[in-house]
């Protein structure tokens, strides 16, 4: 039986160094099971960017040059985990959505619906064993 995971949700915002914006960073990355493991995020970051990420607060990773780099990074994680897609939400939009929601289910649905959504076409193909035996 194939288990399809809901989309990853990525909250991103400006990466600041000495109060100057120096690119973008991922502030939170999660799905219905919780936050994505930092070790896995660091491995994908190293593979794509070519060096280890800066030490940021727990659950955060960066810096990234731009939103496109965050999209590539997030989509790679989405494919690795077999999520149905990834929803990218800016910090500003996240705060707006958060203030409008009173239930966790509403927040999750709005983040998925109102983010910049990238669908994972491989998610509908099933898990690893389904790919081997089909």
MOPE-V327617 format. One record per residue. RES is the residue in one letter. D_CENTER is the distance of its C-alpha to the mean C-alpha in Angstrom with 1 decimal. Layout:
res=(RES & RES)
d_center=(D_CENTER & D_CENTER)
This chain:
res=(X & X & X & X & X & X & X & X & X & X & X & X & X & X & X & X & X & X & X & X & X & X & X & X & X & X & X & X & X & X & X & X & X & X & X & X & X & X & X & X & X & X & X & X & X & X & X & X & X & X & X & X & X & X & X & X & X & X & X & X & X & X & X & X & X & X & X & X & X & X & X & X & X & X & X & X & X & X & X & X & X & X & X & X & X & X & X & X & X & X & X & X & X & X & X & X & X & X & X & X & X & X & X & X & X & X & X & X & X & X & X & X & X & X & X & X & X & X & X & X & X & X & X & X & X & X & X & X & X & X & X & X & X & X)
d_center=(25.4 & 21.9 & 19.1 & 16.4 & 13.2 & 11.7 & 8.6 & 5.1 & 4.8 & 3.5 & 7.0 & 8.6 & 12.3 & 15.3 & 16.0 & 19.6 & 22.3 & 25.7 & 24.7 & 24.0 & 20.8 & 19.9 & 16.7 & 13.2 & 10.9 & 7.6 & 9.3 & 7.2 & 4.3 & 6.4 & 8.3 & 12.1 & 13.0 & 11.5 & 9.4 & 8.2 & 11.3 & 11.8 & 14.1 & 11.9 & 9.4 & 12.7 & 14.2 & 11.8 & 12.1 & 15.8 & 16.1 & 14.7 & 15.9 & 19.0 & 19.3 & 17.8 & 15.5 & 17.5 & 18.0 & 16.1 & 16.0 & 14.7 & 11.0 & 10.5 & 10.5 & 12.3 & 14.2 & 13.2 & 16.1 & 14.5 & 11.9 & 12.6 & 11.8 & 8.2 & 8.2 & 9.9 & 7.9 & 4.6 & 7.5 & 9.3 & 7.3 & 7.4 & 11.0 & 11.8 & 11.1 & 12.6 & 10.3 & 12.0 & 9.3 & 6.1 & 7.0 & 6.7 & 9.1 & 11.3 & 12.8 & 16.1 & 15.0 & 13.3 & 16.6 & 18.6 & 17.0 & 17.3 & 21.0 & 21.7 & 20.5 & 22.7 & 21.3 & 18.1 & 18.2 & 18.7 & 15.7 & 13.4 & 15.2 & 15.2 & 11.5 & 11.1 & 14.4 & 14.3 & 10.9 & 11.0 & 10.5 & 10.5 & 12.4 & 12.6 & 16.4 & 16.8 & 15.5 & 18.9 & 20.8 & 20.5 & 19.9 & 21.4 & 24.9 & 25.1 & 24.5 & 27.3 & 29.8 & 29.4)
